[in-house]
Each structure stands twice: as C-alpha cells, then as structure tokens.
Amino acid sequence: MKLRWLLLLFSIIAGSGCEAQSEAPAVTYTVALDGSGDFTSLQQAVKACKVFPDKRITIRIKPGTYREKIEVFSANTKIAWIGESAENTVISFDDYSGKGDINTFTSYTVKIMGNDFYAENITFENSAGPVGQAVALHVEADRCVFRNCRFIGNQDTIYTGGEKSRQYFKDCYIEGTTDFIFGAATAVFENCHIHSKKNSYVTAASTTEGKKFGYVFLGGKLTSTPEATKVYLGRPWRNFAKTVYITTELGTHILPEGWHNWNKPEAEQTTFYAEYNSKGAGANPEKRVKWSHQLTAKQAADYTVKKILAGDDNWNPETK
C-alpha cells in the first residue's frame, strides 16, 4: 500500500513538472539591420517563432528600411510586430502584377496568414510605383490589429482577403490610387487618414452574401493630392459589397454622387453603401446616388467596433 501511494505521489509530481515545462515562456525577439538584435531579417524572426506556437511572441523592430517580402504563415499565430515609429520602421518590396509570374494576390510585400496578428508603429510599403496592381499588405488571417501604421502604395494597397477574417485598423495612414482598400473581410478603420493620389475609387469591397458588415470607417478623414479631384467612396468588386462611413471628414475630391456601380446596374440592388453624419466639403447627402443610404442615429448606433467585429467568439480588439 505504501509503495502504491509513493508511486501515485511521484506520478503527480512528474505530471505537474511536465505541465509546467509545456508552457513556453513569453518570448521577445529584436530585429535590427545593424546586427545589434537577434536577427537582421524580419522573415528570419518569423520563422523562429514556430517553436512557440501557443504563446504571443513580440518582435521588436529597430528603425530602418527592411527590403524583403514576408509571409506570416498560418502556424505563426499570436505574433506582434512593434516598431519604434511608423515613419522610421519600414518594410518595403516592389513586386507587382505582371512582373514575371506575379499576379495581384502574390504581389504583396507582407502577407498575414496566422491568426491574432498585431502590428504597431510600422510602415508597409509596395514601392513598385504606378505599374498596376501592387499590394503592400495582404491579410487572410482572423483577428488582426494594426495600430498607428502606414500603408504606402498605388493600386490595391491593402487586400483584406479572407472572407471570414476580421481586421481592425486604428490611427493608420493609408494611401493609394485605384481600389486601394479591397477584399471580402470584415474590417474597421477607426480614426484613419485615407489619402487618394489619383482620380479613382477608395474601396472595392467583395463582401460575401449574408454578412452583416463589410468595411466600416469610424471617424477619420479622406484627403487627396491636388491632381485627385474626382474620387468615389467605393465600387462593388462583388455584388454584395458593404461599405459604411460614420462621422468621417470627406475632402473636396469626393464626387457628389459618392458611389459607383462598376458598370453593373444589378449591383445597385444588392450592395449596401451608406453614410452617417459625413462632414467636410465632400459630404453631399442630397446628391448621393439614389441606391445608397443615409443612416439614422439609431441605425448608426449599431456600428461600434465591438458589434462589428465580435463574431462568434466576442472578439473585441479595443481590449488590448
């Protein structure tokens, strides 16, 4: 009997030790071009994260321009990239559709496949120039957050690809020319500065049928270069596109009609384009296309970060 109790006690102690060892400690890596960190390449740092699949790993990125094409794979979950400042911490590459066998969806500078990704104080840039589709950021993952980041490109700057993906952009700067925010994800852009560089379209949502939300802009402002004087708020890449602007400042470059049907009259019956309390010279509710909507205060109250992005798991990126 005594031997049995000793064996039981040993198994409990051993089991507890194994459990403790299985919980990997939190990890912080540093990436620095001058060799003063753990890695000189951000992609190298991401690959190193695979040994800690269940822990959030922070990668601190020292100032510099990192010229590399990066993919955060689906196994790389809970990764956080923290730069020292968005202006001085830049990830840049120059692929574009038509360069060799590159197409729109492989032209990215950074592609995020791993869920629960977080980025702060970083510039994501596609430096290919005005050569057609050239993505700076491509996101397929769910529960992704970008705070105080800059997204620099021309056509197709940000591809919010995953139809089940939820993405939150807070205090970000986004610039481009044509459809420079596009895709099927549910995405909130809160207090963001959206800058158009040519006469074209800001958004091209491809929201799937049945989804309550697509793109929602909360506050923030839309501006343009001097040559961009005729810009639409959006057009439907797919016929169930949803895009809503809430209390957003619109510059003089926004056309009075506001929205375009992509030469698909049938899309006017299925898209949902709306505004509430738009401000600035580009706010012309009485001149908007008849198939768009002006929300009531009661309707607009449903457009909160928590309600839009909750999903089935009650995700709330504001609780970081």
SEGUKE-958064 format. One record per atom (N, C-alpha, C): residue in one letter; x, y, z. Coordinates in pm, whole numbers, padded with zeros to 5 digits, always signed. Layout:
BEGIN
AXYZ;...
This chain:
BEGIN
M+00084-00121+00000;M+00000+00000+00000;M+00087+00126+00000;K+00193+00122+00085;K+00282+00238+00092;K+00349+00262-00042;L+00389+00153-00108;L+00454+00166-00238;L+00358+00227-00340;R+00230+00186-00334;R+00130+00240-00427;R+00116+00391-00409;W+00111+00437-00284;W+00097+00581-00259;W+00220+00658-00303;L+00337+00598-00286;L+00460+00663-00332;L+00462+00678-00483;L+00416+00572-00552;L+00411+00578-00698;L+00311+00684-00744;L+00196+00692-00676;L+00094+00791-00711;L+00148+00932-00690;L+00216+00954-00575;L+00272+01085-00546;L+00376+01123-00651;F+00459+01029-00690;F+00562+01055-00791;F+00500+01092-00925;S+00391+01021-00959;S+00328+01049-01089;S+00266+01188-01090;I+00210+01233-00977;I+00151+01367-00969;I+00259+01473-00983;I+00371+01453-00912;I+00481+01549-00918;I+00538+01555-01058;A+00559+01437-01117;A+00615+01433-01253;A+00522+01498-01353;G+00389+01470-01336;G+00291+01528-01426;G+00288+01679-01415;S+00298+01729-01292;S+00298+01873-01273;S+00420+01936-01337;G+00533+01869-01326;G+00654+01922-01387;G+00643+01927-01537;C+00585+01823-01598;C+00570+01821-01743;C+00478+01932-01789;E+00371+01954-01711;E+00276+02059-01750;E+00343+02195-01747;A+00423+02217-01642;A+00491+02346-01631;A+00588+02366-01746;Q+00658+02258-01784;Q+00754+02269-01892;Q+00686+02293-02026;S+00562+02246-02042;S+00493+02260-02170;S+00449+02404-02196;E+00442+02485-02091;E+00402+02624-02106;E+00526+02709-02136;A+00548+02731-02263;A+00667+02806-02305;A+00660+02949-02253;P+00771+03002-02210;P+00772+03140-02160;P+00747+03239-02272;A+00700+03357-02233;A+00683+03462-02332;A+00818+03496-02393;V+00816+03528-02521;V+00942+03549-02594;V+00939+03685-02662;T+01051+03754-02657;T+01067+03879-02732;T+01194+03868-02816;Y+01178+03889-02946;Y+01292+03895-03036;Y+01313+04041-03079;T+01435+04071-03116;T+01465+04203-03172;T+01526+04186-03310;V+01476+04263-03405;V+01529+04263-03540;V+01596+04398-03564;A+01719+04396-03610;A+01793+04520-03634;A+01886+04500-03753;L+01882+04593-03845;L+01965+04582-03965;L+02114+04587-03933;D+02152+04652-03825;D+02294+04668-03793;D+02352+04551-03716;G+02271+04445-03696;G+02321+04327-03628;G+02316+04332-03477;S+02259+04436-03421;S+02255+04451-03276;S+02142+04372-03210;G+02055+04312-03290;G+01943+04235-03237;G+01963+04086-03252;D+01855+04011-03243;D+01861+03866-03259;D+01866+03826-03406;F+01808+03910-03492;F+01803+03882-03635;F+01823+04012-03712;T+01869+03999-03836;T+01876+04115-03925;T+01762+04114-04026;S+01688+04002-04032;S+01576+03986-04125;S+01449+03958-04048;L+01342+04025-04084;L+01214+04002-04018;L+01160+03864-04050;Q+01180+03817-04173;Q+01132+03683-04209;Q+01204+03576-04126;Q+01332+03595-04098;Q+01404+03501-04012;Q+01342+03496-03873;A+01306+03611-03822;A+01244+03617-03689;A+01110+03546-03688;V+01031+03565-03793;V+00901+03498-03803;V+00919+03347-03805;K+01016+03298-03880;K+01040+03153-03886;K+01080+03098-03751;A+01153+03175-03673;A+01196+03131-03540;A+01079+03117-03444;C+00969+03183-03473;C+00853+03181-03383;C+00780+03047-03381;K+00804+02962-03479;K+00727+02838-03490;K+00750+02743-03372;V+00858+02761-03297;V+00883+02673-03182;V+00798+02712-03062;F+00725+02823-03071;F+00637+02866-02963;F+00497+02890-03020;P+00429+02783-03063;P+00302+02802-03135;P+00187+02854-03049;D+00197+02843-02918;D+00084+02878-02832;D+00106+03004-02749;K+00215+03074-02774;K+00245+03193-02697;K+00253+03315-02788;R+00208+03428-02737;R+00229+03551-02813;R+00376+03587-02808;I+00430+03611-02926;I+00570+03647-02938;I+00579+03789-02989;T+00656+03869-02921;T+00675+04008-02962;T+00806+04020-03040;I+00796+04077-03158;I+00915+04105-03238;I+00931+04256-03243;R+01034+04305-03179;R+01062+04448-03179;R+01153+04480-03297;I+01112+04578-03375;I+01182+04608-03500;I+01249+04744-03487;K+01380+04743-03496;K+01457+04867-03487;K+01439+04950-03614;P+01461+05081-03607;P+01443+05167-03724;P+01528+05122-03842;G+01472+05142-03961;G+01542+05106-04083;G+01442+05068-04190;T+01490+05051-04312;T+01405+05005-04422;T+01441+04861-04453;Y+01349+04771-04425;Y+01369+04628-04443;Y+01315+04589-04580;R+01405+04566-04673;R+01364+04535-04810;R+01352+04384-04825;E+01234+04334-04792;E+01209+04191-04801;E+01060+04165-04819;K+01032+04051-04878;K+00894+04004-04899;K+00868+03902-04789;I+00765+03925-04710;I+00747+03848-04587;I+00611+03780-04585;E+00610+03656-04540;E+00484+03585-04515;E+00482+03536-04371;V+00375+03569-04300;V+00349+03514-04168;V+00256+03395-04191;F+00308+03274-04175;F+00235+03153-04212;F+00123+03123-04113;S+00033+03034-04152;S-00083+03004-04068;S-00043+02947-03932;A+00072+02881-03925;A+00119+02827-03797;A+00178+02936-03708;N+00207+03051-03765;N+00266+03162-03689;N+00156+03249-03629;T+00091+03199-03525;T-00018+03274-03462;T+00035+03356-03344;K-00043+03456-03306;K-00014+03537-03187;K+00121+03608-03195;I+00152+03657-03312;I+00276+03733-03330;I+00246+03882-03327;A+00329+03957-03257;A+00316+04103-03253;A+00445+04165-03307;W+00428+04257-03402;W+00541+04336-03454;W+00531+04476-03397;I+00635+04522-03333;I+00634+04655-03273;I+00753+04735-03327;G+00725+04841-03400;G+00831+04930-03447;G+00848+05046-03351;E+00958+05118-03366;E+00981+05234-03279;E+00903+05356-03326;S+00885+05369-03458;S+00798+05472-03515;S+00763+05429-03655;A+00641+05460-03697;A+00596+05418-03830;A+00678+05484-03940;E+00718+05608-03919;E+00793+05681-04021;E+00932+05622-04044;N+00991+05565-03940;N+01129+05518-03948;N+01145+05366-03950;T+01035+05294-03937;T+01040+05148-03941;T+00958+05103-04061;V+01026+05069-04169;V+00962+05049-04299;V+00992+04909-04352;I+00886+04840-04396;I+00901+04713-04467;I+00859+04739-04611;S+00949+04717-04705;S+00924+04758-04843;S+00969+04652-04942;F+00888+04633-05046;F+00925+04546-05158;F+00856+04600-05282;D+00896+04550-05401;D+00849+04612-05524;D+00788+04515-05625;D+00727+04407-05577;D+00658+04317-05670;D+00529+04381-05719;Y+00484+04339-05837;Y+00358+04388-05892;Y+00304+04287-05992;S+00175+04296-06019;S+00112+04205-06113;S+00171+04225-06252;G+00221+04115-06311;G+00284+04124-06442;G+00435+04119-06436;K+00491+04127-06318;K+00635+04112-06301;K+00666+03963-06295;G+00717+03908-06402;G+00737+03764-06408;G+00604+03693-06397;D+00594+03597-06306;D+00469+03524-06287;D+00388+03579-06169;I+00421+03699-06124;I+00348+03761-06013;I+00211+03807-06059;N+00107+03782-05975;N-00026+03838-06000;N-00065+03926-05882;T-00186+03980-05887;T-00230+04070-05779;T-00212+04008-05642;F-00250+03882-05628;F-00257+03819-05497;F-00122+03767-05448;T-00022+03771-05534;T+00113+03733-05492;T+00209+03852-05498;S+00154+03970-05522;S+00238+04090-05534;S+00267+04156-05400;Y+00217+04099-05292;Y+00227+04160-05160;Y+00371+04184-05115;T+00386+04283-05030;T+00510+04299-04953;T+00503+04215-04827;V+00388+04219-04758;V+00366+04138-04638;V+00233+04065-04652;K+00234+03935-04623;K+00112+03854-04624;K+00094+03792-04486;I-00025+03809-04430;I-00055+03758-04296;I-00153+03642-04307;M-00107+03522-04269;M-00192+03403-04267;M-00220+03356-04124;G-00136+03393-04029;G-00151+03348-03891;G-00245+03435-03811;N-00342+03372-03745;N-00442+03446-03667;N-00380+03524-03551;D-00455+03622-03504;D-00417+03702-03386;D-00286+03778-03408;F-00273+03834-03525;F-00154+03914-03558;F-00175+04058-03510;Y-00066+04119-03465;Y-00073+04257-03417;Y+00048+04333-03471;A+00024+04455-03520;A+00134+04540-03567;A+00113+04682-03518;E+00222+04746-03480;E+00215+04884-03430;E+00341+04960-03472;N+00322+05083-03515;N+00434+05173-03549;N+00521+05119-03662;I+00456+05075-03770;I+00528+05018-03884;I+00470+05073-04014;T+00556+05093-04113;T+00512+05125-04249;T+00521+05001-04336;F+00410+04969-04403;F+00405+04860-04500;F+00401+04926-04638;E+00500+04901-04721;E+00510+04972-04847;E+00529+04877-04965;N+00454+04903-05073;N+00489+04845-05202;N+00547+04958-05286;S+00674+04946-05317;S+00747+05055-05383;S+00755+05040-05534;A+00668+04955-05592;A+00672+04931-05736;A+00635+05054-05817;G+00558+05146-05757;G+00515+05264-05831;G+00385+05240-05904;P+00344+05334-05990;P+00215+05324-06061;P+00222+05229-06181;V+00235+05100-06152;V+00253+05000-06257;V+00136+04901-06264;G+00027+04931-06196;G-00085+04838-06189;G-00099+04784-06048;Q-00160+04666-06036;Q-00186+04609-05904;Q-00055+04575-05833;A-00041+04628-05713;A+00081+04608-05634;A+00045+04622-05487;V+00028+04509-05420;V-00024+04506-05283;V+00087+04529-05181;A+00061+04613-05084;A+00154+04632-04972;A+00124+04532-04861;L-00004+04517-04827;L-00045+04427-04720;L-00157+04337-04768;H-00140+04206-04748;H-00241+04106-04784;H-00273+04028-04657;V-00398+04033-04611;V-00437+03966-04487;V-00545+03862-04513;E-00515+03737-04479;E-00613+03629-04483;E-00653+03585-04342;A-00573+03618-04244;A-00593+03570-04108;A-00707+03641-04037;D-00747+03583-03924;D-00856+03638-03843;D-00800+03710-03720;R-00874+03806-03672;R-00841+03882-03551;R-00705+03951-03563;C-00695+04036-03662;C-00570+04108-03687;C-00587+04256-03655;V-00485+04314-03592;V-00491+04453-03547;V-00370+04529-03599;F-00397+04650-03649;F-00291+04739-03695;F-00313+04876-03631;R-00217+04920-03550;R-00229+05048-03481;R-00114+05140-03521;N-00151+05262-03552;N-00051+05363-03586;N+00046+05312-03692;C-00009+05251-03796;C+00073+05201-03906;C+00046+05283-04032;R+00139+05277-04126;R+00126+05345-04254;R+00130+05241-04366;F+00043+05261-04465;F+00034+05168-04578;F+00051+05249-04705;I+00161+05225-04774;I+00201+05308-04887;I+00197+05226-05016;G+00126+05276-05115;G+00121+05207-05243;G+00044+05288-05344;N+00000+05222-05448;N-00080+05285-05552;N-00209+05206-05571;Q-00217+05123-05673;Q-00338+05042-05691;Q-00332+04920-05599;D-00445+04894-05528;D-00458+04775-05444;D-00358+04773-05327;T-00350+04880-05253;T-00253+04888-05142;T-00279+04784-05035;I-00405+04772-04989;I-00440+04675-04885;I-00543+04577-04939;Y-00510+04448-04932;Y-00603+04342-04971;Y-00651+04270-04846;T-00775+04295-04808;T-00835+04230-04692;T-00900+04101-04741;G-00818+03999-04763;G-00859+03885-04842;G-00958+03788-04781;G-00937+03746-04657;G-01017+03638-04601;G-01161+03676-04577;E-01254+03602-04634;E-01395+03637-04617;E-01441+03616-04473;K-01372+03529-04397;K-01405+03509-04256;K-01311+03588-04165;S-01228+03667-04225;S-01130+03745-04149;S-01192+03870-04090;R-01146+03906-03969;R-01183+04032-03905;R-01055+04112-03881;Q-01060+04238-03922;Q-00941+04321-03917;Q-00974+04458-03859;Y-00882+04510-03779;Y-00903+04638-03712;Y-00783+04728-03737;F-00809+04842-03799;F-00707+04942-03827;F-00738+05066-03742;K-00645+05106-03659;K-00668+05219-03568;K-00556+05322-03584;D-00595+05447-03609;D-00499+05557-03620;D-00393+05530-03728;C-00439+05478-03842;C-00347+05443-03950;C-00356+05544-04065;Y-00253+05545-04147;Y-00249+05624-04271;Y-00243+05527-04387;I-00336+05545-04484;I-00344+05455-04599;I-00351+05539-04725;E-00262+05514-04819;E-00265+05590-04944;E-00266+05497-05064;G-00322+05548-05175;G-00323+05470-05297;G-00398+05541-05407;T-00421+05468-05516;T-00488+05525-05632;T-00622+05456-05656;T-00619+05336-05712;T-00741+05266-05751;T-00771+05149-05658;D-00894+05145-05605;D-00938+05032-05522;D-00833+04997-05417;F-00779+05097-05351;F-00662+05069-05268;F-00694+05011-05131;I-00823+04989-05105;I-00866+04904-04994;I-00969+04809-05054;F-00936+04680-05066;F-01027+04590-05137;F-01025+04451-05074;G-01136+04378-05090;G-01142+04242-05040;G-01272+04209-04970;A-01277+04088-04913;A-01400+04031-04860;A-01411+04036-04708;A-01305+04073-04640;A-01305+04069-04494;A-01400+04170-04432;T-01431+04147-04306;T-01497+04249-04224;T-01386+04333-04162;A-01385+04461-04192;A-01274+04546-04146;A-01324+04680-04097;V-01269+04723-03985;V-01299+04855-03928;V-01175+04942-03941;F-01197+05064-03988;F-01091+05164-03999;F-01130+05280-03908;E-01072+05284-03790;E-01110+05385-03691;E-01006+05496-03684;N-01056+05618-03702;N-00970+05737-03696;N-00850+05725-03790;C-00875+05677-03911;C-00769+05660-04009;C-00769+05773-04112;H-00653+05800-04166;H-00634+05902-04270;H-00620+05828-04403;I-00717+05846-04492;I-00721+05777-04621;I-00689+05878-04730;H-00581+05856-04804;H-00530+05957-04896;H-00530+05905-05040;S-00608+05970-05126;S-00616+05933-05268;S-00513+06011-05349;K-00444+05939-05439;K-00338+06003-05518;K-00378+06025-05664;K-00493+05969-05706;K-00542+05989-05843;K-00694+05984-05843;N-00755+06031-05951;N-00899+06017-05969;N-00933+05869-05979;S-01009+05817-05886;S-01040+05675-05891;S-01138+05639-05780;Y-01113+05525-05714;Y-01204+05470-05614;Y-01125+05436-05488;V-01184+05466-05373;V-01116+05436-05247;V-01127+05288-05215;T-01248+05234-05218;T-01271+05095-05177;T-01329+05012-05290;A-01305+04882-05280;A-01368+04784-05369;A-01394+04659-05286;A-01500+04665-05207;A-01533+04553-05119;A-01592+04437-05200;S-01564+04316-05153;S-01624+04197-05214;S-01694+04115-05106;T-01763+04186-05017;T-01836+04125-04907;T-01922+04010-04957;T-01919+03897-04885;T-01999+03782-04927;T-02144+03799-04884;E-02232+03735-04959;E-02375+03746-04934;E-02409+03697-04793;G-02492+03772-04723;G-02537+03732-04591;G-02459+03792-04476;K-02343+03849-04502;K-02266+03912-04394;K-02329+04046-04356;K-02333+04074-04227;K-02395+04198-04181;K-02305+04318-04206;F-02174+04298-04196;F-02081+04409-04211;F-01973+04378-04314;G-01924+04482-04378;G-01810+04471-04468;G-01702+04565-04422;Y-01688+04679-04490;Y-01596+04784-04448;Y-01672+04891-04370;V-01615+04931-04257;V-01674+05041-04180;V-01563+05139-04143;F-01585+05265-04177;F-01492+05372-04143;F-01554+05454-04031;L-01490+05454-03916;L-01538+05527-03799;L-01451+05649-03778;G-01509+05767-03798;G-01429+05889-03786;G-01326+05896-03896;G-01214+05960-03867;G-01107+05971-03965;G-01136+06073-04072;K-01050+06074-04174;K-01066+06172-04282;K-01015+06116-04414;L-01075+06166-04523;L-01034+06133-04659;L-00976+06259-04723;T-00851+06250-04769;T-00785+06362-04834;T-00730+06317-04969;S-00668+06412-05041;S-00616+06377-05173;S-00500+06467-05211;T-00428+06425-05313;T-00329+06511-05377;T-00403+06614-05461;P-00338+06723-05502;P-00406+06825-05583;P-00464+06772-05713;E-00398+06673-05774;E-00447+06621-05903;E-00565+06525-05889;A-00591+06478-05769;A-00705+06388-05747;A-00826+06471-05707;T-00917+06493-05802;T-01033+06580-05778;T-01166+06509-05800;K-01161+06384-05848;K-01284+06310-05877;K-01268+06167-05827;V-01304+06149-05702;V-01285+06020-05637;V-01417+05971-05580;Y-01443+05841-05597;Y-01562+05776-05541;Y-01526+05710-05407;L-01624+05705-05320;L-01606+05638-05191;L-01587+05488-05208;G-01647+05433-05311;G-01632+05290-05333;G-01707+05242-05454;R-01672+05120-05496;R-01744+05050-05602;R-01742+04901-05567;P-01841+04825-05613;P-01854+04686-05570;P-01771+04589-05655;W-01665+04536-05596;W-01590+04431-05664;W-01679+04308-05682;R-01758+04279-05579;R-01861+04175-05588;R-01995+04241-05552;N-02102+04179-05595;N-02231+04247-05593;N-02295+04265-05456;F-02239+04203-05352;F-02295+04220-05218;F-02203+04305-05129;A-02127+04389-05193;A-02033+04476-05121;A-02105+04561-05017;K-02041+04575-04901;K-02092+04661-04795;K-01981+04756-04750;T-02010+04886-04755;T-01915+04987-04709;T-01992+05101-04645;V-01951+05140-04525;V-02022+05243-04449;V-01921+05341-04389;Y-01952+05469-04400;Y-01871+05575-04339;Y-01953+05641-04228;I-01897+05645-04107;I-01964+05704-03992;I-01884+05824-03942;T-01945+05943-03949;T-01881+06066-03899;T-01739+06081-03953;T-01726+06068-04083;T-01596+06080-04149;T-01587+06213-04222;E-01471+06277-04215;E-01449+06403-04286;E-01408+06373-04430;L-01486+06424-04524;L-01463+06396-04666;L-01414+06523-04736;G-01304+06511-04808;G-01246+06626-04876;G-01319+06662-05004;T-01274+06769-05068;T-01338+06818-05191;T-01324+06722-05307;H-01235+06625-05296;H-01212+06531-05406;H-01323+06427-05418;I-01406+06413-05317;I-01514+06313-05322;I-01627+06366-05408;L-01662+06290-05510;L-01767+06332-05603;L-01903+06339-05534;P-01990+06429-05576;P-02122+06442-05513;P-02202+06312-05513;E-02193+06235-05622;E-02270+06110-05627;E-02215+06005-05531;G-02090+06015-05495;G-02034+05933-05388;G-01992+05793-05426;W-02081+05720-05492;W-02061+05578-05515;W-02074+05543-05663;H-02007+05434-05703;H-02010+05388-05842;H-02055+05242-05845;N-02128+05203-05948;N-02179+05065-05954;N-02089+04970-06032;W-01970+05015-06073;W-01875+04934-06151;W-01939+04890-06283;N-02027+04974-06335;N-02099+04944-06460;N-02181+04816-06450;K-02231+04789-06329;K-02316+04672-06304;K-02446+04721-06241;P-02544+04759-06321;P-02670+04810-06264;P-02734+04714-06165;E-02716+04583-06188;E-02777+04486-06098;E-02718+04495-05957;A-02595+04543-05946;A-02531+04555-05815;A-02597+04660-05728;E-02669+04752-05790;E-02737+04856-05713;E-02844+04798-05621;Q-02893+04679-05655;Q-02998+04617-05575;Q-02943+04537-05458;T-02815+04503-05463;T-02760+04410-05363;T-02648+04470-05277;T-02584+04574-05323;T-02481+04637-05241;T-02545+04717-05128;F-02466+04745-05025;F-02512+04834-04919;F-02403+04938-04896;Y-02428+05056-04947;Y-02338+05170-04931;Y-02410+05276-04849;A-02346+05321-04742;A-02416+05412-04652;A-02320+05508-04583;E-02379+05617-04533;E-02305+05716-04455;E-02391+05762-04338;Y-02323+05814-04238;Y-02393+05882-04130;Y-02307+05999-04083;N-02367+06116-04085;N-02302+06235-04031;N-02168+06265-04097;S-02161+06244-04229;S-02038+06280-04301;S-02013+06430-04289;K-01886+06467-04286;K-01850+06608-04267;K-01760+06653-04381;G-01740+06783-04394;G-01648+06838-04490;G-01710+06866-04625;A-01628+06919-04717;A-01677+06961-04848;A-01728+06846-04932;G-01681+06725-04904;G-01724+06609-04982;G-01850+06544-04930;A-01908+06599-04826;A-02032+06544-04769;A-02152+06607-04840;N-02216+06530-04927;N-02330+06580-05005;N-02443+06477-05003;P-02507+06458-04889;P-02608+06351-04879;P-02721+06364-04979;E-02762+06486-05010;E-02876+06504-05100;E-02838+06475-05246;K-02710+06469-05277;K-02666+06445-05414;K-02612+06304-05436;R-02613+06221-05333;R-02563+06086-05347;R-02653+06004-05440;V-02597+05898-05500;V-02677+05810-05585;V-02796+05758-05504;K-02908+05741-05572;K-03032+05707-05503;K-03027+05570-05436;W-02942+05484-05485;W-02936+05348-05429;W-02842+05337-05309;S-02785+05449-05265;S-02706+05449-05142;S-02796+05490-05026;H-02743+05489-04905;H-02825+05511-04785;H-02762+05617-04694;Q-02849+05691-04627;Q-02810+05779-04518;Q-02871+05720-04391;L-02787+05677-04299;L-02834+05609-04179;L-02899+05705-04080;T-02992+05653-04004;T-03047+05728-03891;T-02953+05712-03771;A-02973+05792-03670;A-02891+05781-03550;A-02905+05644-03486;K-03026+05590-03488;K-03050+05457-03430;K-02974+05351-03509;Q-02977+05360-03641;Q-02904+05263-03723;Q-02754+05276-03703;A-02706+05398-03695;A-02563+05421-03679;A-02511+05368-03546;A-02597+05360-03447;A-02556+05312-03315;A-02512+05166-03318;D-02551+05092-03421;D-02508+04953-03434;D-02365+04941-03484;Y-02309+05050-03531;Y-02175+05046-03590;Y-02070+05084-03486;T-02046+04992-03395;T-01938+05007-03298;T-01835+04898-03325;V-01713+04921-03282;V-01607+04823-03303;V-01648+04688-03246;K-01701+04689-03126;K-01738+04564-03059;K-01845+04489-03136;K-01947+04559-03182;K-02056+04492-03254;K-02013+04443-03391;I-01931+04521-03459;I-01891+04485-03595;I-01799+04364-03597;L-01707+04357-03501;L-01601+04256-03506;L-01620+04141-03408;A-01730+04140-03333;A-01748+04038-03228;A-01741+03896-03281;G-01807+03870-03393;G-01810+03734-03446;G-01874+03637-03348;D-01836+03509-03356;D-01891+03407-03266;D-01812+03395-03136;D-01694+03460-03130;D-01609+03447-03012;D-01601+03576-02930;N-01688+03674-02964;N-01693+03801-02891;N-01557+03873-02889;W-01489+03868-03000;W-01359+03938-03008;W-01380+04088-02998;N-01297+04153-02920;N-01301+04299-02908;N-01158+04352-02908;P-01109+04402-03021;P-00970+04447-03028;P-00940+04569-02943;E-01043+04636-02894;E-01022+04754-02809;E-00974+04716-02670;T-00980+04588-02635;T-00942+04545-02500;T-00796+04503-02491;K-00715+04537-02592;K-00573+04501-02592;K-00507+04541-02459;
